[in-house]
Amino acid sequence: PDEIFRLIKIRFLIEDINDNAPLFPATVINISVPENSAINSRYALPAAIDPDVGINGVQNYLITGQNIFGLDVIETPEGDKVPHLIVQKELDREEKDTYVMKVKVEDGGSPQKSSTAILQVSVTDINDNHPVFKEEEIEVSIPESAPVGTSVTQLHATDADIGENARIHFYFSSLVSNTAKRLFHLNATTGLITIKEPLDREESPSHKLLVLASDGGLTPAKAMVVVNVTDVNDNVPSIDIRYIINPINGTVVLSENASLNTKIALITVTDKDADHNGRVTCFTDLETPFSRLRP
């Protein structure tokens, strides 16, 4: 009967106690930061999770173990606290590419609970270093008889960057003559210079090859290669006759009573080769009466 039973609504409020420690999603957190990051640049870190609520939930983050990075906490409209890594000093991947530190999260309970994670910051590369030649001036000598394909010289260049930023491309400067470009081949990847067409010292005894090395940046490295073509005895002497007594139909006519030492012709001998290869010796048939030559 209604007069015996009554329906009473009872509401229970479960009060939270600080029985959970805040935890990061992983014990090791990896983050990448470019080396050209400006001072005060921010990079969000994974937020810690605490099943507790209110003051017993996540309240603070701390970072220890270095002075390059700082930590700031931003609260979202939903009340979540998200840690942000702050760059406090200039970075240089070529000087140091990895920083390892500890990040700590704390709740506001009593007694307070906390946990830590290892934060590993990898400094990523940007193309802030240009190539450098091992030698900026190279002089080589090679005989003009060297066959096509012969190696002239091997250029070496390095770049302090990594990956694609350190990939070096070799090429001839626009200042290199068309003749030199025709005679020599430059391997764009290895920097090896080889002979592309036969050389001729008499045509050109020396070639200047200005080689550039680029990693895709704005400042290529420069190296000057001077190739000296050395002589081989590949030319016969050339004889030029200038008559002192005018010939008749190509023949000089002398009277039988012509005096000794009568000058008949001036003979000039040249050789395009150099040094000892260009020295000539002149002589006549010893059985003729014209065996005496005067230089």
BAVO-818582 format. One line per 2 residues: number of its first residue (from 1); for each residue x, y, z of C-alpha. Coordinates in Angstrom, 3 decimals, padded with zeros to 6 digits. Each point is the difference from the previous one (the first is absolute). Example, Ala and Ser with C-alpha at 12.3 -4.5 7.8 and 13.67 -1.06 7.14 Angstrom:
1) 012.300:-004.500:007.800 | 001.370:003.440:-000.660 .
***
This chain:
1) 000.000:000.000:000.000 | 001.141:003.566:-000.717 .
3) -000.198:000.981:003.625 | 002.637:-002.610:000.848 .
5) 002.623:000.555:-002.816 | 001.592:003.216:-001.233 .
7) 002.432:000.401:-002.930 | 003.050:001.931:001.049 .
9) 002.708:001.129:-002.514 | 003.531:-000.056:001.339 .
11) 002.938:001.566:-001.927 | 003.540:-001.096:000.811 .
13) 002.895:002.339:-000.761 | 003.255:-001.917:-000.384 .
15) 002.841:002.198:001.082 | 003.259:-000.436:-001.908 .
17) 003.162:-000.883:001.837 | 003.465:000.278:-001.487 .
19) 000.564:-003.684:-000.688 | 001.464:000.321:-003.507 .
21) 003.259:001.490:-001.187 | 000.041:001.950:-003.266 .
23) 001.674:-001.964:-002.799 | 001.448:000.911:-003.387 .
25) -001.172:-002.024:-003.021 | 003.508:-001.501:-000.276 .
27) 003.061:-000.275:002.179 | 002.123:001.403:-002.850 .
29) -001.236:002.989:-001.983 | 001.652:000.855:-003.322 .
31) -000.368:003.375:-001.676 | 001.748:001.609:-002.976 .
33) 000.976:003.667:-000.071 | 001.608:001.717:-003.048 .
35) 003.378:001.570:000.682 | -001.134:003.392:-001.303 .
37) -002.739:000.311:002.631 | -000.252:003.557:001.284 .
39) 000.452:000.785:003.669 | -003.316:-000.505:001.887 .
41) -001.327:-002.391:-002.646 | -002.551:-002.405:001.508 .
43) -000.556:-003.694:-000.630 | -002.875:-001.883:001.626 .
45) 000.806:-003.109:002.035 | -002.367:-002.905:000.734 .
47) -002.111:000.840:003.044 | -000.028:-002.240:003.054 .
49) -003.209:-001.720:001.093 | -001.335:-000.202:003.562 .
51) -003.293:-001.802:000.732 | -000.443:002.184:003.072 .
53) -001.856:003.278:-000.316 | 000.276:003.540:001.218 .
55) 002.983:000.799:002.133 | 000.930:-003.680:-000.027 .
57) 000.463:000.105:-003.773 | 002.940:001.299:-002.056 .
59) 001.193:003.343:001.327 | 003.590:000.603:-001.019 .
61) 002.856:-001.069:-002.316 | 003.727:000.345:000.598 .
63) 003.060:-000.610:-002.174 | 003.494:-000.788:001.264 .
65) 003.412:-000.936:-001.347 | 000.937:002.882:-002.322 .
67) -000.333:003.747:-000.627 | -000.669:000.091:-003.743 .
69) -003.745:-000.571:000.284 | -002.646:001.281:002.348 .
71) -003.544:-001.164:000.729 | -003.284:001.843:000.034 .
73) -003.506:-001.276:000.730 | -003.066:001.161:-001.911 .
75) -003.483:-000.758:001.288 | -002.603:-000.841:-002.608 .
77) -003.624:001.228:000.188 | -000.906:-003.482:001.258 .
79) 002.396:000.415:002.903 | 002.710:-002.359:-001.255 .
81) 003.583:001.053:000.637 | 002.278:-000.526:-003.014 .
83) 003.798:000.327:000.357 | 001.973:001.894:-002.653 .
85) 003.743:-000.209:-000.564 | 001.575:003.453:-000.445 .
87) 003.280:000.634:-001.833 | 002.117:002.235:002.231 .
89) 003.324:-000.024:-001.877 | 001.137:-000.272:-003.607 .
91) 000.282:-003.522:-001.367 | 002.648:-001.408:-002.321 .
93) -000.411:-003.591:-001.140 | 003.605:-000.148:-001.183 .
95) 001.092:000.812:003.562 | -002.534:-002.204:001.818 .
97) -002.853:-001.955:-001.525 | -001.690:-001.590:003.037 .
99) -001.030:001.182:003.464 | -001.223:-002.380:002.691 .
101) -001.767:001.245:003.128 | -002.682:-000.904:002.521 .
103) -003.492:001.441:000.047 | -002.053:-000.301:003.171 .
105) -003.748:000.332:000.554 | -001.590:000.713:003.383 .
107) -003.538:-000.005:001.338 | -001.304:002.257:002.749 .
109) -001.108:-002.646:002.464 | 001.240:-000.569:003.500 .
111) 002.170:-001.885:000.125 | 001.088:001.066:-003.449 .
113) 000.540:-002.619:-002.698 | 002.242:000.342:-003.052 .
115) 001.759:-001.919:-002.765 | 002.773:000.625:-002.504 .
117) 000.823:-000.817:-003.611 | 003.147:000.262:-002.074 .
119) -000.275:002.780:-002.577 | 002.285:-000.409:-002.997 .
121) 000.241:003.023:-002.312 | 001.478:-000.639:-003.451 .
123) 001.285:003.119:-001.749 | -000.814:-000.363:-003.691 .
125) 002.254:001.301:-002.742 | -000.519:003.014:-002.229 .
127) 002.228:000.983:-002.890 | 002.076:002.539:001.916 .
129) 003.443:-001.206:-001.089 | 001.454:000.278:-003.484 .
131) 002.428:-002.507:-001.542 | 003.735:000.390:000.537 .
133) 002.664:-001.247:-002.411 | 002.945:-001.872:001.485 .
135) 002.190:001.962:-002.440 | -001.056:003.253:-001.640 .
137) 002.910:000.176:-002.463 | 001.179:-003.063:-001.904 .
139) 002.611:-000.149:-002.763 | 000.602:-003.182:-001.969 .
141) 002.054:-000.955:-003.050 | -001.106:-002.563:-002.532 .
143) 001.590:-001.024:-003.330 | -001.824:000.932:-003.151 .
145) 000.119:-003.649:-001.035 | -002.154:-001.081:002.975 .
147) -002.962:-002.018:-001.325 | -003.635:000.999:000.374 .
149) -001.330:-001.073:003.399 | 003.274:000.640:001.832 .
151) -000.496:001.407:003.509 | 001.271:003.555:000.366 .
153) -000.721:000.645:003.682 | -002.451:-000.922:002.743 .
155) -001.685:002.857:001.854 | -001.077:-000.430:003.614 .
157) -002.585:002.136:001.809 | -001.776:-000.428:003.336 .
159) -003.129:001.452:001.596 | -000.686:000.154:003.741 .
161) -003.729:-000.514:-000.569 | -001.597:-003.447:-000.350 .
163) -002.327:-001.809:-002.381 | -001.191:001.911:-003.040 .
165) 001.502:003.203:001.396 | 003.445:-001.592:-000.292 .
167) -000.449:-001.449:-003.493 | 002.595:001.781:-002.151 .
169) -000.339:000.699:-003.728 | 003.128:000.895:-002.013 .
171) -000.151:002.086:-003.171 | 002.109:002.305:-002.158 .
173) -000.401:003.746:000.438 | -001.430:001.990:-002.900 .
175) 003.440:001.667:-000.172 | 001.600:-003.215:-001.276 .
177) 000.696:000.203:-003.734 | -001.973:-002.063:-002.467 .
179) 003.270:-001.597:-001.116 | 000.746:-001.225:003.522 .
181) -003.553:-001.295:000.416 | 000.401:-001.874:-003.277 .
183) 003.295:-001.591:001.049 | -000.760:-000.886:003.625 .
185) -002.846:-001.800:001.761 | -000.962:000.666:003.625 .
187) -001.956:-002.678:001.851 | -002.756:001.898:001.816 .
189) -000.174:-002.515:002.837 | 003.595:-001.054:000.631 .
191) 001.916:003.112:-001.061 | 002.311:-002.014:-002.284 .
193) 001.348:001.873:-003.043 | 000.895:-002.125:-003.043 .
195) 001.075:000.621:-003.600 | -002.990:000.127:-002.333 .
197) 001.756:000.758:-003.317 | 003.652:-000.297:-001.148 .
199) 002.297:002.755:001.239 | 002.386:002.049:-002.124 .
201) 002.667:002.040:001.765 | 000.731:001.925:-003.187 .
203) -003.631:001.112:-000.093 | -000.253:000.874:003.687 .
205) 002.772:-000.724:002.518 | -002.038:000.815:003.113 .
207) -003.622:-000.061:001.115 | -001.641:001.656:002.998 .
209) -003.003:-001.814:001.444 | -001.988:001.863:002.652 .
211) -002.027:-002.677:001.791 | -002.969:000.742:002.259 .
213) -001.388:-002.285:002.706 | -003.573:000.599:001.112 .
215) -002.282:-001.627:002.572 | -003.053:001.794:-001.362 .
217) 000.643:003.118:002.063 | 000.848:003.489:-001.192 .
219) 003.773:-000.116:000.574 | 001.937:-002.624:-001.977 .
221) 003.646:-000.731:000.746 | 002.611:000.798:-002.657 .
223) 003.177:-001.766:-001.059 | 002.349:000.922:-002.840 .
225) 001.550:-002.885:-001.915 | 002.862:000.858:-002.370 .
227) 000.786:-002.747:-002.510 | 003.393:000.322:-001.686 .
229) 000.237:-002.074:-003.168 | 003.555:-001.294:-000.398 .
231) 001.631:-000.560:-003.365 | 000.640:-003.224:-001.868 .
233) 001.924:-000.186:-003.283 | -003.054:-000.151:-002.240 .
235) 000.924:002.632:-002.609 | 002.508:-000.226:-002.867 .
237) 002.209:003.009:-000.741 | -001.223:002.457:-002.598 .
239) 002.447:001.333:-002.640 | -000.431:003.406:-001.618 .
241) 002.322:000.996:-002.883 | 000.509:003.627:-000.993 .
243) 002.162:000.273:-003.109 | 002.751:002.580:-000.199 .
245) 000.663:-000.822:-003.643 | -003.307:-000.021:-001.812 .
247) -000.849:-003.445:-001.358 | -001.153:-000.652:-003.522 .
249) -002.901:-002.422:-000.086 | 000.923:-001.091:003.504 .
251) 003.686:-000.490:-000.749 | 002.886:002.245:000.969 .
253) 002.440:000.393:-002.880 | 003.639:000.648:000.938 .
255) 002.915:000.598:-002.286 | 002.806:-002.483:000.326 .
257) 002.362:002.731:001.025 | -002.158:001.131:002.967 .
259) 002.225:000.841:002.936 | 000.144:-002.017:003.165 .
261) -002.436:000.974:002.759 | -002.469:001.391:-002.488 .
263) -003.285:000.309:001.871 | -002.750:-001.860:-001.774 .
265) -002.970:-000.126:002.415 | -001.075:000.691:003.562 .
267) -001.455:-003.113:001.596 | -002.171:000.320:003.134 .
269) -000.916:-003.107:001.976 | -002.651:000.027:002.739 .
271) -001.533:-002.641:002.251 | -003.219:000.506:001.974 .
273) 001.204:-002.286:002.766 | 001.669:001.440:003.085 .
275) 003.429:-000.202:001.617 | 002.128:-002.900:-001.267 .
277) -002.900:-001.256:-002.122 | 000.134:003.280:-001.906 .
279) 003.761:000.057:-000.626 | 000.974:-000.826:-003.580 .
281) 003.245:-000.854:-001.814 | 000.417:001.038:-003.639 .
283) 002.277:-001.709:-002.523 | 000.335:-000.585:-003.748 .
285) 001.053:-002.922:-002.099 | 003.750:-000.225:000.542 .
287) 000.549:-001.015:-003.646 | -001.155:003.391:-001.284 .
289) 002.165:003.101:-000.238 | -002.474:001.771:002.277 .
291) 000.759:-001.859:003.199 | 000.928:003.012:002.041 .
293) -002.760:001.689:001.985 | 000.385:003.094:002.047 .
295) -002.451:000.816:002.764 .
***
